Structures are given as structure tokens and as C-alpha cells.
Amino acid sequence: MHVPSQYDIDWHPSTVPVDPGFKGSLKRLKRAMEKNTFLRRTAGCFLNSIFTTVVMNTLEHLVSSPDARVLDVGVRRGDFTNNLRARVVGIDVDFPSLEYIAHHTDIVPFHATAEALPFMAHSFDVVFCTEVIEHVERDDLMVKELARVTAPDGVLLLTTPNGAVVPLVREINHVHLRHYKPAELTTLLSASYEEVNVHSRFIFKWLIEWEASVYQAFTRRPRLWLYALRLILCAVQSFLYYGFEKFLPDRHLGYNLVATARCPKK
């Protein structure tokens, strides 16, 4: 099933079209290696951003069993949740995204907005929402809806740009309505969840932005040298992250905020 080009052209690695020929083979190889659990836990970050690797590993840690019910809010192509050993439902407002996951993944697709989820209360053990809340008009209503569908003692995993570091005007083709500082995101989530933990990650802002700009260039006009340059940048990110970030105290200087929260027990 073909996914329209207006959806393909996007800064996120998962949305790059897979074309025939040599450049298509490179992309297919990259995606296959990213889906390999061993490679993703070790050298996978050489083939995708360190952000994706860390978030996927965190999500896998939260999914306790194959019977866990997971909601992916803003599912896109399902790259974060397609390989989870769990029952996954994905929502999105983008019909091509839903069409893609319906034909290429085991995720159950729903067309819905985050402010009005079409599910009964307490339907999911884990609710996952990455880089979505900054796009939503009513973020307070969104958080209430996420909490409503989260099971008692269930967990929310949410990521968003760090407003203390990343300016609202960015060089990517997205519309961000706001960026949160750590305290602001903590306050927002605490209205509906408990045990809220907000941490910043990926302190090397300049390297992340450079890698993103290289990837945008590769998306527009694929070239082998651009692909090789991005691999090098991802490798540098990997060594910096594992060599420094895990041992540095959280000073709220990271490029992204990674938040976890637990739904109150009834």
C-alpha cells in the first residue's frame, strides 16, 4: 500500500519513503537493523538517533507482559510500538499513517485526537505519547484524557522538547504550540497523575540539530555521503550519551524531556 508523498517527507526517520533501487536498499537495511533487538540495544543508535533507542528501551521496560494493553498516541508508522510484546492500539489524526499501520503492522489503528479518546476508562496499562503534546491546542484536556484511559496503577510515558533549552521557533516542518520547562510539565501531569518524574535527556543540542539538518537534506535528495555523515553523527551521539549523560546529574539542560507518571490506584 503506497503512502502519499506529502506524508513521507518528514524530519522523523520513520517517515522516509522506501524507494526502489540502491537508495531504497539502504533504507530497508537501516530499518531491518533498527528492528533487531540486539543491534538496537548496542549499536542501533548508529543507524537511528539515540533518542529513538533510549525511548524504545524505556517503553519496553514499562511493558510488563505480552498481555499488557498499550496505547500509542500519535502512532505515525508505529516504529516505537510495533515490535512490543503487547497488545497495541494506535491513534492518529493522519489517515495515511493509519492506513500504513493497518497494512504493515499488528497495531490496531483508530482515527482520533488526543483530546477525545474513543476508549472506555482504564482501558490501557501503558499510555505512550512521544513528541505530540507540544502540537495539541488543549494540553490540559489531553492529559485528562490520557489519565482517564490509563488503568489504575498504569503508567504514562511522554516525551516533548525541553522549553528551557529548545526555542519555540525550530527548523523542522512541524507546528509547535509550546515547549515546556521541566517544572511546567511536572505541574501539568501532576493534575491527573501521581509519581510524576520529568528528566531531561540528550544534552548535546548542537549535535542533535546538526544531525536533524543532515537527515532533512538526505530526505529531500538522498545521497550516499549524506547517509554516511548521518551515521557518523549518530555514532558520536552514541558515545557521548553512553560515555557522559548517564553519569551526569540531571541539570535540566537536555534537548528533550522524558516524563513518566503513574495513574492513582482506585
Secondary structure, DSSP 8 states (H G I E B T S, - for coil): ----HHHH--SSGGGS---SSHHHHHHHHHHHHHT-HHHHHTTGGGTS-HHHHHHHHHHHHH--STT-EEEEET-TT-TTTTT-SSEEEEEES-HHHHHHHHHHSS-EEEE-BTTB--S-TT-EEEEEEES-GGG-S-HHHHHHHHHHHEEEEEEEEEEEEBTTTS-SS-SSS------B-HHHHHHHHHTT-EEEEEEEE---HHHHHHHHHHHHHHHHS--HHHHHHHHHHHHHHHHHHHHTGGGS---S--SEEEEEEE----
